[in-house]
Amino acid sequence: MEAVLTREEEQEIYRQFDDLLCNSVRCESEEDKEIIRKAFTIAFEAHKNSRRYSGEPYIIHPLAVAKIVSHEIGLGVKAVICALLHDVVEDTEYSLEEVEHHFGPKVAQIIDGLTKVNELMNVDSTLQAENFRKMLLTLSDDVRVILIKLADRLHNMRTLSSMPPAKQKKIASETLYLFAPLAHRLGLYAIKTELEDLAFKYLHPKEYTEILEKLEADESKRLAFINKFSFPIIEKLNSQNISYEISGRVKSVYSIWNKMQTKQIPFEEVYDLFAVRIVFDPLPGLPEKTQCWNIYSIITDIYMPKPERIRDWVSTPKANGYEALHITVMGPEGKWVEVQIRSRRMDDIAERGFAAHWKYKEGTEQHENELDKWLRKIRELLSDPHSNALEFVDDFKLNLFTSEIHVFTPLGEIKNLPKGSTVLDFAYEIHSDLGNHAIGAKVNHKLVPLNHPLTNGDQVEIITSDKKRVKLEWLDYVVTAKAKTAIKDALKSETKNRIEKGKAMLEEKLAQLNLRPSARIFRKILPAYECSGKDELYSKIGSGIISLDGLAGILRYNAQNKLIQYWELVIGGIGNVILGGEKGTASSVQPSSTDEKTPYLLKE
C-alpha cells in the first residue's frame, strides 16, 4: 500500500533538503549541488512508500544522516551522496550497479560497505562478536564508511524513543559497546559524548534521570561559580587584546556516572563536574603552541596550578589528532577547576576529529598517514582467522577507548600506546618477532623485566634472545590487542609444532615394536600416560614431558591384564599374532606339527 505524503510532510522534507544544500560548506559549487539533488531525487523516489517506526516518512532519515555528515562532521560531496543513498540498495529495488552508473565506483564502493555493515547489524538477537569483527573489517576499508555509519547511528539514537523497548536496549548496547569508542578514536568528541549519553539514557533510565536532575538543580550555583572564576581571566585576556571565547562545559551524564562507578563515590563527591574552556583566535606569525602557553601563564598568575595535572597535547597530540593544553588550578572557594586551552583550529579538530583536518592544509598529510596506519592495524588484527572473536572485540574496544602514552624507540621515534602498556606491548608494537624473542628491556638505560609498565616519555630498548620462547603467562603482561593476538598466535604455532613432533615420535616407536597406531593402542596408552586425548599425548611427547622408553612395557602389561578385548591368533609359520588388529611377534605361541592351521579366538 502506498504511503501517501501529506502536504505538511512534503514541505518539511523539502525544507530539510534546502537546509542540507545551503549549509553544506564543502558543497558550494553549482555542480556539487546538482549531483546532490540527483541523489536526493533517487532516494526520495526509492523510499516514497516507506515510513519509520515513528510514522514519519522514511526519507527524513537519510536527509538527517546527510546533514550530520555535512554539518556536524564536515565531509564533502561524495559522503553526502552516500548518506542520502545509504539504505537504497538494502531496502529498495535499486541496485549497486545503478548507483555506480549514476555516481561512479567510489560512491558505489562506500554504499556497498554500508550495506554489508547493515546486513551484519540487522540480526534479531544481540550482535555477536564474529559479526562485530566482520563489520569492523568492512568499516576499515574507507574511513567515510565509518563516519557515515556513525552519523546513521547518531540519528537512530536521537529517534530511538519510537522503537520497542527490547530494540532500544539492543541498539543502545551496541552503541555503547562499539560506536561510541569508534567516535572517540576518530576524535569526534561531540558525537561520542552524545552517543554515550543517549545509550546510557535507555540502558539505565533511572540513574540517567537522577544525575540529570541533580545537574539541573545545581545549574544556577554552578554558573555563578564559573562567572566568578572567569572574571579575572577575562580582564587579563582583554588587556592583552587576545580574541577568544570562554565558556563553562559541564561533564556529560555518562562520564559523571562512569566516574561515580570507577571511584565508588556519590554524585556530591565528583569535584570536576565542569571545565572552563578558552578558545582563542591565533595571532599571525606566532606559533599556536606559544600562544597556548602564554594564556597558561596568564591563568597561573591568577590561580595556583596543580603541576601533576598538566596535560600537554599541544607538543604531542593524541593519535586521533586531538590538540589542547589542559591544566587544573585552585579556584575560588578552595575548588579545583580544569581549564582547557585551544586555538580555533584545535577546537574544530577536537569537535569534528579527522574530518576537520581537511580544512587545514598544514599537517593534513601527516594526520592522514596516522589514520591510514590505524586502519591498516585494524585490518591486520581483524584478518587473523585464528583469533577468538569475542576476546578480540573486547581487546579492540579497550584499545579504542583508552588514554594514551607516548614512548620513544632508541632512535627517538615516537610510539603511541594505551595507558598501562608494558615493555612487552612496546616490543610487539614494533614487530611480532621482536616480541616473541624478547627477554627484557632497558627503559631510560635501566634494565627492567618484560612486565614493566611504561610511562609517558620513556625511551625503550628491547633485549632479545634467539632461544627465547613465548610463554602463556605473557598474556597477563600485555594490554594491547596487537600483543595479545601475536602471543596467542605464537602459542598456537608452538603447540602445533609440539603435536606434530610428538606424533612422529610415537609412530616411530610403535613401528619399532611392529605396531601401527590404532584406537585400541590409544585406549591402552592414554590412561597409562594420564592424557585425556591424542593431542595432549602428542604435545607432552613432543615437549619431552613424556618419555616413550617404557611404551613396550605398557603395551605388554595391558595385554597380560586382559585389557584387550580380544586376540586373534593366526596359527602358522613362526606364529604371527595380531594384537587388537596389529601384527606383532608372540614367541610363546608355537603350533605343534600335528595341529591344524585353525584360527582361535581367545575371549576373556
C-alpha positions in Angstrom: 0.0 0.0 0.0 1.4 3.4 -1.0 2.3 5.7 1.9 0.8 9.0 0.7 2.6 12.0 1.9 0.6 14.9 3.4 1.3 18.4 2.2 2.9 19.3 5.5 5.2 16.3 5.2 6.3 17.2 1.7 7.0 20.8 2.8 9.1 19.5 5.8 11.1 17.2 3.5 12.0 20.0 1.0 12.7 22.4 3.9 15.3 19.9 5.3 16.8 19.3 1.9 17.2 23.1 1.3 18.9 23.3 4.8 21.2 20.5 3.7 22.2 22.3 0.4 22.5 25.8 2.0 24.7 24.8 4.9 27.0 22.2 3.4 30.2 24.2 3.5 32.2 21.8 1.3 29.4 21.5 -1.3 29.4 25.1 -2.6 29.6 24.8 -6.4 26.5 24.5 -8.6 27.9 21.2 -9.9 28.1 19.8 -6.4 24.6 20.9 -5.6 23.3 19.4 -8.8 24.7 16.0 -8.1 23.3 16.1 -4.5 19.9 17.0 -5.9 20.1 13.9 -8.2 21.0 11.7 -5.2 18.1 13.2 -3.2 15.6 12.6 -6.1 16.7 8.9 -6.3 16.5 8.4 -2.5 13.1 10.2 -2.4 11.7 8.1 -5.1 13.1 4.8 -3.7 11.8 5.4 -0.2 8.5 7.1 -1.2 6.3 4.2 0.1 8.2 3.7 3.4 7.8 5.1 6.9 9.8 4.8 10.0 8.7 3.3 13.4 7.8 6.9 14.4 5.4 7.2 11.5 7.4 9.9 9.7 8.4 9.4 6.0 11.5 7.3 5.7 13.3 9.9 3.5 13.6 12.1 6.7 16.2 9.6 8.0 18.7 9.7 5.1 18.3 13.5 4.9 19.1 13.8 8.6 22.2 11.5 8.2 23.4 13.6 5.3 23.0 16.7 7.4 25.1 15.2 10.2 27.7 14.1 7.7 27.9 17.5 6.2 27.2 20.0 9.1 28.4 18.2 12.1 31.3 16.1 10.7 32.2 18.3 7.8 32.5 15.8 5.0 32.2 16.6 1.3 30.0 15.8 -1.7 30.7 12.0 -2.1 29.9 11.5 1.6 26.7 13.5 1.4 25.6 11.5 -1.7 26.4 8.2 0.2 24.5 9.3 3.2 21.4 10.1 1.1 21.6 6.7 -0.6 22.9 4.6 2.3 19.7 2.5 2.6 18.7 2.5 -1.0 20.4 -0.8 -2.1 19.5 -2.7 1.0 15.8 -1.6 1.4 14.6 -0.9 -2.2 14.8 -2.3 -5.7 17.7 0.0 -6.6 20.9 -1.9 -7.4 24.6 -1.2 -6.7 25.2 -1.2 -10.4 22.7 1.6 -10.9 24.4 3.6 -8.1 27.8 3.2 -9.9 26.3 4.2 -13.2 25.0 7.5 -11.8 27.7 8.4 -9.3 30.8 6.4 -10.0 32.7 3.4 -8.5 33.8 5.2 -5.3 30.3 6.1 -4.2 29.2 2.5 -5.0 32.1 1.1 -3.0 31.2 3.1 0.1 27.5 2.2 -0.2 28.4 -1.4 -0.6 30.4 -1.2 2.6 27.4 0.5 4.4 25.0 -2.2 3.1 27.3 -5.0 4.3 27.5 -3.3 7.7 23.7 -3.0 7.9 23.3 -6.7 7.0 25.5 -7.7 9.9 23.7 -5.3 12.3 20.2 -6.3 11.3 20.0 -9.6 13.3 17.2 -10.2 15.7 19.5 -11.4 18.6 22.2 -9.3 20.1 25.1 -8.7 17.7 27.6 -11.5 18.0 31.3 -10.9 18.3 32.0 -12.5 14.9 29.6 -10.1 13.3 31.4 -7.2 15.1 34.7 -8.5 13.6 33.3 -8.6 10.1 31.7 -5.2 10.5 34.9 -3.6 11.7 36.7 -5.2 8.7 34.2 -3.6 6.4 34.4 -0.2 8.2 38.2 -0.2 7.9 38.1 -0.2 4.0 37.3 3.5 3.8 37.1 6.0 6.7 34.0 7.5 5.2 32.2 4.2 5.8 32.9 4.6 9.5 31.9 8.3 9.5 28.6 7.8 7.7 27.8 4.8 9.8 28.4 6.9 12.9 26.1 9.6 11.6 23.5 6.9 10.8 23.8 5.5 14.3 23.6 9.0 15.9 20.3 9.8 14.1 18.9 6.4 15.1 19.8 7.1 18.7 18.2 10.6 18.5 15.0 9.0 17.4 15.1 5.8 19.5 12.1 6.6 21.6 9.7 5.3 18.9 11.3 1.8 18.9 10.0 -1.1 21.1 11.9 -1.4 24.5 13.8 -4.6 23.6 15.1 -3.0 20.4 16.0 0.2 22.3 18.2 -1.8 24.7 19.9 -3.8 21.9 20.7 -0.7 19.8 21.8 1.3 22.9 24.1 -1.6 24.0 25.8 -1.8 20.5 26.2 2.0 20.6 28.0 2.0 24.0 30.0 -1.1 23.1 31.3 -0.1 19.8 30.1 3.1 18.2 31.0 5.5 21.0 34.6 4.1 21.2 34.9 4.4 17.4 33.8 8.1 17.6 36.3 8.7 20.3 39.1 7.1 18.4 38.3 9.3 15.4 38.3 12.4 17.5 34.6 13.0 17.2 34.1 14.1 20.8 30.8 15.8 20.4 29.3 12.8 18.7 31.0 10.3 21.1 29.5 12.2 24.1 26.0 12.4 22.6 26.1 8.6 21.7 27.2 7.8 25.3 24.5 9.9 27.0 21.7 8.6 24.7 22.8 5.0 25.2 23.0 5.5 28.9 19.5 7.0 28.9 18.0 3.8 27.5 20.2 1.3 29.4 20.0 3.0 32.8 17.0 5.4 32.7 16.7 5.7 36.5 20.4 6.7 37.0 20.3 8.9 34.0 17.3 10.9 35.3 18.8 11.2 38.8 22.1 12.7 37.6 20.4 15.0 35.1 18.0 16.3 37.8 21.0 17.0 40.1 22.9 18.8 37.4 19.8 20.9 36.6 19.2 21.7 40.3 22.8 23.0 40.7 22.9 24.9 37.4 22.4 28.4 38.8 25.0 27.9 41.5 27.5 26.4 39.0 27.0 29.3 36.5 27.7 31.8 39.3 30.9 30.0 40.3 32.1 29.8 36.6 31.5 33.6 36.2 33.3 34.3 39.5 36.3 32.1 38.3 36.3 33.5 34.8 36.1 37.2 35.6 39.8 37.9 36.5 40.9 35.8 33.5 38.7 37.8 31.1 40.1 41.1 32.4 43.7 39.8 31.8 43.0 38.4 28.3 41.2 41.6 27.3 44.1 43.7 28.5 46.4 41.8 26.1 43.9 42.2 23.1 43.5 38.5 22.7 40.5 37.4 20.6 38.9 34.5 22.4 35.7 32.8 23.7 35.5 31.5 27.3 32.8 29.0 28.4 32.0 26.5 31.1 31.4 23.0 29.9 29.5 20.5 32.2 30.6 16.9 32.1 28.3 14.5 30.3 25.8 12.5 32.3 27.5 9.2 31.3 31.0 10.4 32.2 29.8 11.5 35.6 28.1 8.1 36.2 31.3 6.4 34.9 33.4 8.3 37.5 30.9 7.5 40.3 31.2 3.8 39.4 35.0 3.8 39.0 35.7 5.7 42.2 32.8 4.3 44.1 31.6 7.8 45.2 28.2 9.6 45.2 27.4 12.4 42.8 28.1 15.0 45.5 31.8 13.9 45.7 32.5 14.3 41.9 34.5 17.5 42.2 35.3 18.1 38.5 31.7 18.3 37.2 32.7 21.0 34.7 35.7 22.5 32.9 36.3 26.0 31.7 37.3 26.2 28.0 39.2 29.0 26.3 39.2 29.0 22.5 41.4 31.8 21.0 42.0 33.1 17.5 45.7 32.9 17.0 47.8 35.9 16.0 49.5 35.6 12.6 53.3 34.9 12.7 53.3 33.4 16.2 53.1 29.6 16.8 49.8 28.4 18.3 51.8 26.4 20.9 53.5 29.6 22.1 50.1 31.4 22.4 48.7 28.4 24.4 51.5 28.7 26.9 51.1 32.5 27.0 47.4 32.0 28.1 48.6 29.3 30.6 50.9 31.9 32.1 48.1 34.4 32.4 45.8 31.9 34.2 48.6 30.6 36.6 49.4 34.2 37.5 45.9 34.3 39.0 45.3 30.8 40.2 47.8 28.2 41.6 48.2 25.3 39.2 48.4 21.6 40.2 51.6 20.5 38.4 50.8 16.8 38.1 47.5 17.6 36.3 49.1 19.4 33.3 48.2 17.6 30.1 50.3 18.9 27.1 48.6 17.6 24.0 49.9 20.6 22.0 53.5 19.3 21.9 52.4 15.7 21.5 48.9 15.4 20.0 46.8 12.3 20.7 46.8 9.7 17.9 43.3 10.8 16.9 44.6 14.3 16.3 43.4 16.0 19.5 45.4 19.0 20.5 44.9 21.1 23.6 46.6 22.3 26.8 44.7 21.1 29.9 45.6 22.5 33.3 44.0 22.2 36.8 44.1 25.2 39.1 42.9 26.1 42.6 39.9 28.4 42.1 37.7 30.3 44.5 36.2 28.5 47.5 39.0 26.0 47.5 37.7 24.2 44.4 40.0 22.6 41.8 39.0 23.7 38.2 40.1 22.2 34.9 40.9 24.7 32.2 41.2 23.7 28.5 43.2 26.0 26.2 42.7 25.6 22.5 43.2 27.6 19.3 40.2 27.8 16.9 41.8 25.1 14.7 42.4 22.8 17.7 38.8 23.3 18.8 37.4 22.4 15.4 39.5 19.3 15.3 38.5 18.4 18.9 34.8 18.6 17.9 35.0 17.0 14.5 38.1 14.9 14.6 39.6 13.5 11.4 37.1 15.3 9.1 38.2 18.8 10.4 41.8 18.2 9.1 40.6 18.7 5.6 40.1 22.4 6.4 43.7 22.8 7.4 46.5 22.1 4.9 49.3 22.1 7.4 49.8 18.7 8.9 46.9 17.1 6.9 49.2 14.6 5.1 50.8 13.5 8.4 47.4 13.0 10.0 46.1 11.1 7.1 49.1 8.8 7.3 48.4 8.2 11.0 44.8 7.4 10.2 46.0 5.0 7.4 48.3 3.3 9.9 45.4 2.9 12.4 43.1 1.5 9.7 45.8 -0.9 8.5 46.3 -2.1 12.1 42.6 -2.8 12.3 42.7 -4.8 9.1 45.7 -6.8 10.2 44.1 -7.7 13.5 40.7 -8.5 12.1 42.0 -10.6 9.2 43.6 -13.1 11.6 41.5 -16.3 11.2 42.8 -17.8 14.4 42.0 -15.2 16.9 39.0 -15.6 19.2 36.4 -13.1 18.0 34.9 -12.3 21.4 38.3 -11.8 23.0 39.4 -9.7 20.0 36.4 -7.4 20.2 36.9 -6.9 23.9 40.6 -6.1 23.4 39.8 -3.9 20.4 37.2 -1.9 22.3 39.6 -1.5 25.2 42.3 -0.1 22.9 39.8 2.2 21.1 38.7 3.9 24.3 41.7 4.3 26.5 44.1 7.1 27.4 47.5 7.1 25.6 51.1 7.4 26.5 54.0 8.4 24.2 57.2 6.4 24.4 60.4 6.5 22.3 62.5 4.0 20.4 66.3 4.0 20.9 66.4 6.2 17.7 63.9 8.7 19.1 60.8 7.6 17.1 57.5 8.2 18.9 55.2 5.3 19.5 51.7 5.8 20.9 50.4 3.1 23.3 47.4 2.7 25.6 48.0 3.8 29.2 49.1 0.8 31.2 51.1 -0.7 28.4 54.3 -2.7 29.3 57.7 -3.3 27.8 56.2 -6.4 26.1 53.4 -4.3 24.5 56.1 -2.0 23.1 58.1 -4.9 21.7 55.0 -6.3 19.8 54.1 -2.8 18.6 57.5 -2.7 16.8 57.2 -6.2 15.4 55.9 -9.6 16.4 59.3 -11.3 16.0 60.8 -8.7 18.4 58.1 -9.5 20.9 58.4 -13.3 20.5 62.1 -13.3 21.3 62.2 -10.6 24.0 63.8 -11.4 27.3 63.9 -7.9 28.9 64.5 -4.3 28.1 66.3 -1.1 29.0 64.0 1.7 29.9 65.8 5.0 30.2 69.0 2.9 30.2 67.9 0.8 33.2 67.3 -3.0 32.9 63.7 -3.9 33.5 61.6 -7.1 33.1 59.0 -7.7 30.3 56.1 -6.8 32.5 57.5 -3.4 33.5 54.8 -0.7 33.0 55.7 2.2 30.7 55.1 5.9 31.4 54.9 9.0 29.2 58.3 9.9 27.7 60.1 6.6 28.4 62.8 5.5 26.0 62.7 1.8 25.4 65.3 -0.7 24.0 64.2 -4.3 23.8 66.7 -7.1 24.6 66.2 -10.4 22.7 67.5 -13.9 22.5 67.1 -16.4 19.6 66.4 -19.2 22.2 63.6 -17.3 23.9 60.1 -18.8 23.5 56.7 -17.3 24.2 55.1 -18.2 27.5 51.4 -18.4 28.4 51.8 -16.0 31.3 52.8 -13.3 28.9 49.1 -12.8 28.2 48.9 -11.3 31.7 51.8 -8.9 30.9 50.1 -7.1 27.9 47.1 -4.9 27.3 47.1 -4.2 23.6 45.1 -6.2 21.2 48.1 -6.5 18.8 50.3 -8.0 21.5 47.6 -10.4 22.8 46.9 -11.6 19.2 50.6 -12.1 18.5 51.2 -14.1 21.7 48.2 -16.3 21.1 49.3 -17.0 17.5 52.8 -17.9 18.7 51.5 -20.2 21.4 49.2 -21.9 18.9 52.1 -22.3 16.5 54.3 -23.8 19.2 51.6 -26.2 20.3 51.0 -27.3 16.7 54.8 -28.0 16.3 54.9 -30.0 19.6 51.9 -32.1 18.5 53.4 -32.8 15.1 56.8 -33.7 16.6 55.2 -35.9 19.3 53.0 -37.7 16.8 56.1 -38.5 14.6 58.0 -39.8 17.7 55.1 -42.1 18.8 54.6 -43.5 15.3 58.4 -44.2 15.1 58.4 -46.0 18.4 55.4 -48.1 17.5 57.0 -49.1 14.2 60.0 -50.4 16.2 57.5 -52.7 18.0 56.0 -53.8 14.7 52.8 -51.9 15.6 50.7 -49.2 14.0 48.6 -46.5 15.8 45.0 -47.7 16.3 42.1 -47.0 18.5 43.0 -50.0 20.8 46.6 -48.8 21.1 45.4 -45.4 22.3 42.8 -47.0 24.7 45.8 -48.6 26.4 48.4 -45.8 26.4 46.2 -42.7 27.1 45.2 -43.7 30.6 48.7 -45.0 31.2 50.2 -41.6 30.5 47.3 -39.8 32.2 46.2 -37.9 29.0 42.7 -37.0 28.0 43.2 -37.1 24.3 45.7 -37.7 21.4 46.7 -34.0 21.1 47.6 -33.8 24.8 49.6 -37.0 24.5 51.4 -35.8 21.3 52.1 -32.4 22.9 53.6 -34.0 26.0 55.8 -36.4 24.0 56.9 -33.5 21.7 57.9 -31.3 24.7 59.7 -34.1 26.5 57.3 -34.4 29.4 56.5 -38.0 28.4 59.3 -40.5 27.6 58.4 -43.4 25.3 61.1 -45.7 26.8 58.5 -47.7 28.7 56.0 -48.0 25.9 56.7 -51.6 25.2 56.2 -52.5 28.9 52.9 -50.6 29.0 51.5 -52.5 26.0 52.7 -55.9 27.4 51.3 -55.1 30.8 47.9 -54.3 29.3 47.9 -57.5 27.3 48.7 -59.6 30.3 46.0 -58.0 32.3 43.3 -58.7 29.7 42.6 -55.1 28.9 42.5 -56.1 25.2 39.0 -57.0 24.1 40.3 -59.9 22.0 43.3 -61.5 20.4 43.2 -63.1 17.1 45.8 -65.8 16.7 46.8 -66.8 13.3 48.4 -70.2 13.6 51.1 -70.8 11.1 54.7 -70.1 10.2 56.6 -68.7 13.1 53.4 -67.8 14.9 52.3 -64.3 14.0 49.8 -62.7 16.4 47.5 -59.8 15.6 47.1 -57.9 18.8 43.9 -55.8 18.6 44.2 -55.7 14.8 48.0 -55.0 14.9 50.7 -57.5 13.8 53.4 -58.5 16.4 55.6 -61.4 17.4 54.4 -63.9 20.0 57.3 -66.2 20.6 55.5 -68.1 23.4 52.8 -69.4 21.0 54.2 -72.2 18.8 51.9 -74.7 16.9 52.8 -78.3 17.0 53.3 -80.1 13.8 50.1 -82.1 14.2 47.9 -79.1 14.8 45.6 -77.9 12.1 46.0 -74.4 10.9 42.9 -73.2 12.7 42.3 -69.7 13.9 41.4 -69.4 17.6 39.5 -66.5 19.2 40.5 -66.2 22.8 37.9 -64.4 24.9 38.1 -63.1 28.5 
